[in-house]
Amino acid sequence: MDPQGPIASAELLLLLNSTAIMLVVVVPVILATLGFAWWYRSSNAHASRSTDQAYEGRIEFVTWSIPALIVILLSGVIWIGAHQLDPRAPIPADAKPLRVDVVALDWKWLFIYPDQGVAAVNQLVIPAGAPVHFRLTSATVMNSFFVPQLGSQIYAMGGMTTHLNLLSDKPGEYPGFSANYSGAGFSEMRFIAKAVPAGDFDSWVAKARGTGPALDDAGYAALAKPSKAVPPATYRSVDPKLFERIVDETASGPERPAGAARHPPTQQAGG
């Protein structure tokens, strides 16, 4: 209800339009119910009540045609909105899109910036006004990636890659979390999506490259272990193929493909 990007704004408009269309039926029904209850009260001697059953075609026409028209109109609005808000559809903008790979772990979020060569845990920093193209997967059970003020929650599933495009209109900090129960640490699987000016984003990337450990096989193995309330952290470098290796590993199950990172399996809780 507090959109800070074009996707969330379009979703809010769709919600308001759908609610208004449904109220066209709901409000008259409520008013008619109150009106009938008042008119046909036992103390009203002017109300004509008959116990004889009779068919009234005009009433039948009204009671069926109006809801049918509402369903048709509502279906059309939702159909159009669903196609316009396709998560894979690029967002038109003057700025160059930023690529971010998202991995759901137990119980934290790993954000990989493949073009910048850095990564972060439970901290998503993006340039305001620039489209962000996400690729999402899970190294554990199914999770749901959701930043309500930017819009469009989407599932992250092991062995699969989903796509999402978002954009923040202006700088700000927007809470993000998992919207799908995934075990004991689910309630603390949260992060902050921080939209900053383009210059500040470049500064953050430069700072990340100069601090923190490298996200190599050993680093990822330690990160993949179940943990709760993990504080935000950055990695100065990351394996450029880590995301693809995680997808392949979870898709292949116990038999990992050659060259894939070997680490203890995450706890399969909840889901």
C-alpha positions as CSV (number, residue, x, y, z in Angstrom):
1,M,0.0,0.0,0.0
2,D,3.1,2.3,-0.1
3,P,4.6,1.7,-3.5
4,Q,8.0,3.0,-4.3
5,G,8.4,1.7,-7.8
6,P,6.4,1.2,-11.0
7,I,5.7,-2.5,-10.4
8,A,4.3,-1.9,-6.9
9,S,2.3,1.1,-8.1
10,A,0.7,-1.0,-10.9
11,E,-0.1,-3.7,-8.4
12,L,-1.7,-1.2,-6.1
13,L,-3.8,0.2,-9.0
14,L,-4.9,-3.4,-9.9
15,L,-5.9,-4.0,-6.3
16,L,-7.9,-0.8,-6.0
17,N,-9.6,-1.4,-9.4
18,S,-10.5,-5.0,-8.5
19,T,-11.9,-3.9,-5.1
20,A,-14.0,-1.1,-6.7
21,I,-15.4,-3.5,-9.3
22,M,-16.4,-6.0,-6.6
23,L,-18.0,-3.2,-4.4
24,V,-20.4,-2.6,-7.3
25,V,-22.1,-5.9,-6.2
26,V,-21.2,-5.9,-2.5
27,V,-22.5,-2.4,-1.6
28,P,-26.0,-2.8,-3.3
29,V,-26.4,-6.3,-1.7
30,I,-25.6,-4.9,1.7
31,L,-28.0,-1.9,1.2
32,A,-30.7,-4.2,-0.2
33,T,-30.3,-6.6,2.8
34,L,-30.7,-3.7,5.2
35,G,-33.6,-2.3,3.2
36,F,-35.5,-5.6,3.0
37,A,-35.0,-6.2,6.8
38,W,-36.3,-2.7,7.6
39,W,-39.3,-2.8,5.2
40,Y,-40.5,-6.3,6.0
41,R,-40.1,-5.9,9.8
42,S,-43.0,-7.3,11.8
43,S,-44.3,-3.9,12.9
44,N,-44.7,-2.6,9.3
45,A,-48.3,-3.1,8.4
46,H,-47.8,-1.7,4.9
47,A,-45.4,-4.4,3.8
48,S,-47.2,-6.9,1.7
49,R,-46.0,-10.4,2.3
50,S,-47.3,-13.5,0.5
51,T,-46.6,-17.1,1.2
52,D,-47.4,-18.1,-2.4
53,Q,-44.4,-19.0,-4.5
54,A,-44.1,-17.3,-7.9
55,Y,-41.4,-16.9,-10.5
56,E,-40.3,-13.3,-11.3
57,G,-38.2,-13.2,-14.5
58,R,-37.1,-9.6,-14.0
59,I,-35.6,-10.3,-10.6
60,E,-33.9,-13.4,-11.9
61,F,-32.4,-11.3,-14.8
62,V,-31.0,-8.7,-12.5
63,T,-29.7,-11.1,-9.9
64,W,-27.8,-13.1,-12.5
65,S,-26.8,-10.5,-15.1
66,I,-25.1,-8.0,-12.8
67,P,-22.8,-10.6,-11.1
68,A,-22.0,-12.1,-14.5
69,L,-21.0,-8.7,-15.9
70,I,-18.9,-8.1,-12.8
71,V,-17.1,-11.4,-13.3
72,I,-16.4,-10.7,-16.9
73,L,-15.1,-7.2,-16.2
74,L,-13.0,-8.3,-13.3
75,S,-11.5,-11.2,-15.3
76,G,-10.6,-8.7,-18.1
77,V,-8.8,-6.3,-15.7
78,I,-6.9,-9.1,-14.0
79,W,-6.0,-10.7,-17.3
80,I,-4.6,-7.5,-18.7
81,G,-2.8,-6.7,-15.4
82,A,-1.3,-10.1,-15.1
83,H,0.3,-9.9,-18.6
84,Q,1.5,-6.3,-18.1
85,L,3.1,-7.3,-14.8
86,D,4.9,-10.4,-16.1
87,P,7.9,-10.8,-13.7
88,R,10.2,-11.6,-16.7
89,A,9.2,-8.5,-18.7
90,P,11.9,-5.8,-18.7
91,I,11.2,-2.4,-17.2
92,P,11.7,0.5,-19.7
93,A,14.2,3.0,-18.3
94,D,17.0,5.3,-19.4
95,A,19.5,3.7,-16.9
96,K,21.3,0.4,-17.6
97,P,19.8,-2.6,-15.9
98,L,21.6,-4.1,-12.9
99,R,21.9,-7.9,-12.7
100,V,21.6,-9.5,-9.3
101,D,21.5,-13.3,-8.6
102,V,19.6,-14.2,-5.5
103,V,20.1,-17.5,-3.5
104,A,17.8,-18.5,-0.6
105,L,19.7,-20.3,2.2
106,D,18.9,-21.5,5.7
107,W,18.0,-18.8,6.9
108,K,19.5,-15.8,5.0
109,W,19.6,-14.3,1.6
110,L,22.7,-14.3,-0.6
111,F,22.9,-11.6,-3.3
112,I,25.5,-12.0,-6.0
113,Y,26.4,-9.1,-8.3
114,P,27.9,-10.9,-11.3
115,D,28.9,-7.8,-13.3
116,Q,30.6,-6.2,-10.3
117,G,32.1,-9.4,-8.9
118,V,31.0,-8.9,-5.3
119,A,28.3,-10.5,-3.1
120,A,26.3,-9.6,0.0
121,V,24.3,-11.4,2.7
122,N,21.0,-10.0,4.0
123,Q,21.8,-6.7,2.3
124,L,20.5,-5.7,-1.2
125,V,22.0,-2.4,-2.5
126,I,20.6,-1.2,-5.8
127,P,20.8,2.1,-7.7
128,A,17.6,4.1,-7.6
129,G,16.0,4.7,-11.0
130,A,17.7,1.7,-12.6
131,P,15.9,-1.5,-13.5
132,V,17.1,-4.5,-11.6
133,H,17.0,-8.0,-13.2
134,F,16.9,-10.8,-10.6
135,R,17.7,-14.4,-11.1
136,L,16.5,-16.4,-8.2
137,T,17.1,-20.0,-6.9
138,S,17.2,-21.8,-3.6
139,A,20.0,-23.9,-2.2
140,T,17.6,-25.4,0.3
141,V,13.8,-25.6,0.5
142,M,11.4,-23.4,-1.5
143,N,11.3,-19.8,-0.3
144,S,9.6,-16.6,-1.5
145,F,11.4,-13.4,-2.2
146,F,9.4,-10.3,-1.4
147,V,10.0,-6.6,-1.1
148,P,6.5,-5.2,-0.7
149,Q,7.2,-1.6,-1.5
150,L,8.9,-2.6,-4.8
151,G,6.3,-5.3,-5.7
152,S,6.0,-8.8,-7.0
153,Q,6.9,-11.6,-4.6
154,I,8.3,-14.6,-6.5
155,Y,9.3,-18.1,-5.5
156,A,12.9,-19.3,-5.3
157,M,13.1,-23.1,-5.8
158,G,16.0,-25.5,-5.7
159,G,17.2,-26.7,-9.1
160,M,15.2,-23.9,-10.9
161,T,15.8,-20.3,-11.9
162,T,13.0,-17.7,-11.7
163,H,13.3,-14.2,-13.0
164,L,12.0,-10.9,-11.7
165,N,12.4,-7.3,-12.7
166,L,12.0,-4.4,-10.2
167,L,12.8,-0.7,-10.0
168,S,12.9,1.8,-7.2
169,D,11.7,5.2,-8.1
170,K,13.8,7.0,-5.5
171,P,16.4,6.4,-2.8
172,G,15.2,4.7,0.3
173,E,15.3,1.6,2.5
174,Y,12.7,-1.0,2.0
175,P,12.2,-4.2,4.1
176,G,12.4,-7.5,2.4
177,F,11.7,-11.0,3.6
178,S,10.8,-14.6,2.8
179,A,7.0,-15.0,2.4
180,N,7.1,-18.8,2.5
181,Y,7.7,-20.8,5.6
182,S,11.0,-22.6,5.5
183,G,11.8,-23.8,9.0
184,A,13.0,-22.7,12.4
185,G,14.7,-19.5,11.2
186,F,12.0,-18.4,8.9
187,S,10.9,-15.4,11.0
188,E,14.4,-13.9,10.9
189,M,15.0,-14.4,7.2
190,R,14.9,-10.7,6.5
191,F,17.0,-8.1,4.7
192,I,16.9,-4.4,3.7
193,A,16.7,-3.4,0.1
194,K,18.6,-0.1,0.0
195,A,18.1,2.1,-3.1
196,V,20.9,4.7,-3.4
197,P,22.0,7.2,-6.0
198,A,24.1,5.8,-8.8
199,G,27.3,7.4,-7.4
200,D,26.7,5.9,-4.0
201,F,26.1,2.5,-5.5
202,D,29.5,2.7,-7.2
203,S,31.1,3.7,-3.9
204,W,29.4,0.8,-2.2
205,V,30.8,-1.6,-4.8
206,A,34.3,-0.2,-4.4
207,K,34.1,-0.5,-0.6
208,A,32.8,-4.1,-0.9
209,R,35.7,-5.0,-3.2
210,G,38.2,-3.7,-0.6
211,T,36.7,-5.4,2.5
212,G,35.4,-8.7,3.6
213,P,36.5,-12.3,2.7
214,A,36.3,-14.0,-0.7
215,L,33.2,-16.1,-1.4
216,D,35.1,-19.2,-2.6
217,D,34.1,-22.8,-2.1
218,A,35.2,-22.8,1.5
219,G,33.4,-19.5,2.2
220,Y,30.2,-20.7,0.5
221,A,30.3,-24.0,2.5
222,A,30.4,-22.1,5.7
223,L,27.7,-19.7,4.6
224,A,25.4,-22.5,3.5
225,K,25.2,-24.0,7.0
226,P,21.9,-23.2,8.8
227,S,22.1,-20.0,10.8
228,K,19.7,-17.4,12.2
229,A,19.7,-13.6,12.4
230,V,22.8,-13.3,10.2
231,P,24.0,-9.7,10.2
232,P,24.6,-8.0,6.8
233,A,28.0,-8.7,5.3
234,T,29.8,-8.3,2.0
235,Y,32.3,-10.4,0.0
236,R,35.1,-8.8,-2.0
237,S,35.0,-11.4,-4.7
238,V,32.8,-14.3,-5.8
239,D,33.0,-17.3,-8.1
240,P,31.5,-16.0,-11.4
241,K,29.7,-19.3,-11.9
242,L,28.6,-19.8,-8.3
243,F,24.9,-19.2,-9.1
244,E,24.8,-21.7,-11.9
245,R,26.7,-24.3,-9.8
246,I,24.1,-23.9,-7.0
247,V,21.3,-24.5,-9.5
248,D,23.0,-27.6,-11.0
249,E,23.8,-29.0,-7.5
250,T,20.3,-28.7,-6.2
251,A,18.9,-30.1,-9.5
252,S,21.1,-33.1,-9.4
253,G,20.4,-34.0,-5.8
254,P,22.9,-36.2,-3.9
255,E,25.0,-36.8,-7.1
256,R,26.7,-33.5,-7.8
257,P,28.0,-32.7,-11.2
258,A,31.8,-32.7,-11.7
259,G,33.4,-29.5,-10.5
260,A,30.5,-28.4,-8.3
261,A,31.1,-27.0,-4.9
262,R,30.9,-29.7,-2.2
263,H,29.4,-28.6,1.1
264,P,27.2,-30.0,3.8
265,P,23.6,-30.2,2.8
266,T,21.3,-27.6,4.3
267,Q,18.7,-28.6,6.8
268,Q,15.4,-29.6,5.1
269,A,13.1,-28.0,7.6
270,G,9.6,-26.9,7.0
271,G,8.5,-26.0,3.4
